[in-house]
């Protein structure tokens, strides 16, 4: 449940498609009903094609948080419950500040909690003022700053920016986090490749005499390459069989608990893609020392040991 001031939907250009917006009369805390405005997606989920206006919900508070588990048409209410009455429905297809729209839900993930808006108790943010302009807002920022300084010189203003600027800031932050995650993943892949390369190289050095003997008795170098390549790929397959399902389950849990925020993705398809990349890197990391082993001079090898 989120507090919202009367007229806020109009300021952010999100239309009320059914019923009405919250009003100053809805701010009274001594009323038995809590008027709320819900999204069209939640209305369809709860009542289908039926009209949601006037429908009652029963909410149970989740501890001290503001999350509300909402169940339609439940009789009675407990001491920790709120009786909610739907007075309006806003268009959920329109973006609201701080709410991603049409991002989709990843496979296996639970949908993001629906937001229910109310004016009860005037619990909306008091530290931010939204101003709607006619035309572009960014050129009016200097004039708005001057107006605020003239009308309220003692009012501290931390920042003043348009919603578009705020979106750009959020986008840059998201892109930076994605870049950091990709860099960390690439570094982990590089370290794993170096580790596999070192293991295969050590195996080649330890079996140098064996390689020389095999070549001396007629083994083809291609057979040696296949032998070491199969050994390295086998190790990679065992590692992926152990680690990849755990990673997919962890990703599903993170998506379900909203720890990981992502658009609509197929986690199994991502797992297959990661497995293909890892297998290709493992094959390359194994092929290099295997190829070098196939070029061993058997006469030199046998004389060395």
N, C-alpha and C positions, 0 to 999 in steps of 0.2 A: 504494500500500500504506500502510495506516495502523495504527499500534500501538494495541492496546486491552488493557486489563487484564481478567483473568478476572472474570466477573460484571458487566461493564459493560453488556452488552445487557439484563440483568435490571433494572439500575438505571434505564435510560432507557426501560424498558417496551417493548422490541422483542423479540418471541418468536423463539426458535430453532425452526424448524418441521421441520428435518431434521438428524440427527446431534447434535452437541454444541457447547457453547461452548468457547472456548479455555481452557486450564488453566495452572497454574503449571509443570507439566511441559513445556509448549510453549515456555517462555521460554529453554530451553537453546540456545545458539548453536552447539554442537558437533554437533548432530544433522544427519543427511544430508537430512532432509525438513523443510520449513517448514509446519507445520499452519496452515491459513487457514480463515476463515469468510467466505462470499460471500453476496451477495443472491440472492433467488429470481429476480429478473429476469435476472441474469447467468447463473444456472444454466439457465434456460429457453433463453437465447440460445445457450449453448454446447452443451447436451446435450438440449434438448427435453424430452420426457417421461421420459427416462432418469434414474436416480438419480445425483446428482453426488458422493455420498459415496465417498471413496477415489480419486476421479479425480485425475490429476496434471496440473499445468500447468507450463509453462516460461516464465519471465519474463526479459526483457532490460532491464537498467537503462538509463534514458535519461540518460546523462551522470551528473552528480552529484545530479540531482533524485531525488525519491522516486516519480516516475511509473514504472509498470511496464507494458510492452507484453506482454500475456498471450496465449499461443497454446496451445490444448489439445492434449494427446497428441503432443507432439514428443519424439522419442527423443534422449537425450544432453543435455549441457549444456556451455556454454562457461565460461571463467573469470569472465565478467561476468554470469553467469546464476544464478538461484535455482530450485531444484526445489520446487514448491508442491504440497501435498496437501490436498484439500478434506476437512475434518472436520465442517463444519456449514454450514447455510444459514439465514439470518435472513429474516424477512418484509420484503421491500423495499417493501411498501405502507405500512409504518409509518414515520413521520418520525424521522430521527436528527438529533441536534444538528449544525447546520451543513450539513445536506443537505436541499434542497428536494425534495418528493415530489409526483408528479402535476403537475409544472409543464409538462410537455410539451416537445417539441423543435420548434423553429422549422423551417419548410420550408427545406431547403438547409443546415441546420446539422448538425454531427456531435453525437451524444449526449455528455453529460458523462461523463468517465471513471468507470467503475464502481469503487467502493471495495472493496478486499480487506483484511480485518482479520486481524491476527496478533499473538500475544503474544511472538514471538521477540525476545530481547534486551531485553525490558521497555522497548520504545521508545514507550510511551504517555506522555501529558503528565504531568509531575510537578508542575506548578504549579497544578493545578486538582483539586478534590475534589468529586465528585458525591454528594449525600446524598438518598436517597429517603425520603419521609415518608408516613405514613398520614394521609390527609386533606389539607387545604390546606397548602401549604408556606409561603406568605407570612407567616401569623401566627406561624410558628415561627422566623422569622429572628432576632428579638431573643434568644430562648432559645438558639439555636445560636451566636450571637455570644458570649454569656456563657459557654457551654460551651467554646468555642475559647480564649477569654481565660484561663479557669481551668485548662484542661489544657495549653495551650501558650502561655504569656504572651509568649514571645520570637518567636513565629511571626508574621511580617507578613502581614496579610490585606488585600489591596487592595480587594476588593469581595466582596459576598455577595448574590446575587440568585437568584430562581427562573428556570427555563427560560422560563416565561411572560413574566416581565419582560424577559428577554433577547430573546425574540421581539418584544415590543412595541418595544424599542429598535431592533432591526433594521428593523422595519416603519416606524418614524418616520424612520430614516435613508434607507431606500429611497424613502419618500414625498417626503422633502426633495430627494433627487437627481432624482426624476421632475419635481418642481415646478421645479427649476433648469433641467432640460432643456427643459421646456415653455416656460418664460420665455425661454430663449435662442432657441428655435425661433420663438416669437411675435415677438421683437425682430427676428430675421432677416427674417421675413415682412413686418414693418412697414417695415423699411429698404428691402427690395426694392420694396414698394408705393410708397414715397415716391420712390424712384429712377425707377420707371416713370412715375409721375405727373409728375415733373419733365421727363422726356424728352418726353412727349406735350405737356405745356404749352409747352415750348420750340418744338416743331414747330408748335403752333397759332400762337404769336406770330410765328414766321418766315413763316408762310403766311397771315397776316391779310389781306393785299391779295388773295391768290388766293381766299380765302374770300368776301371782299366781291364780287369779280367773279363768282364762281359763283352767289352769291345774286342778284346783279343781273341775270344772264342767265337766271334762272329755276330754279336748283337749289333743291330742297326742303331745309329744315334737317335733316330726317331722313336724307337722303342723306349730308350732311356728317358727321352723328353716326356713321353706319355706316362711312364712309370712315376716320375717325380711330380708331374702335373696332376695325375690322379691322386697322389698322396696329399698334395697341398689342398686340392679341391675337396677331398674327403674331410679334412680337418675343418674347412670352412663350412661345409654342409652340416657337420655335427654342431658347430658353434651356432649356426643360424637356426637349426632345429631346437636348440635350447633357448636362445635369446630372443628370436623373432616373435614367437607366441607371447612371451612375457611382455615384450614391448607393445604388441597390439592390444593386449588386455589392459596394460597400464594406460594406453592412449584412450581406450574406450571408457575406462573409469574416470580419467581426467575430463573427457568430454561430458560424461554423464553428471559429474559433480561441478561442472562449469569451472574447473581449475584451468583447463585448456579451452580457449575460445577459438573456434574455427568455423568456416563456412561449411556447406554441405560437402562432405567427403566420404569416400568409401575406404574404411580403414583397411580392409583386406586387399583392395587394389593398391593402396599405399605400401602395404607389407610386401606384395609381390614385386612392386617396383624397387623397393629397397633391397629385396633379396637378389634381384637381377643385377643391380649395381654392385652389391657386395661380391657376388659370384664373379662378375667381370673383373673387378679389382683383384680379387683373390687369384683368379686365373693368371692375370698379368704378373702379379707379384710372385707367382710360382713358376711361370714360364721363363722368366729371366735367368734364375739360377739353374733351372733345368736345362735350358738351352746351353748355358755355359758348361754344364756337366757333360753334355753330349760331344763337346769339342775337346775333351781330355785326350791327350796322347797316351795310349796304353803303355808304350815302352818307357816313357818317362815316369809314369805312375808306378810301374812295377819296380823300377830301379830305386825310386824314392823311399819306399817303405822297407 
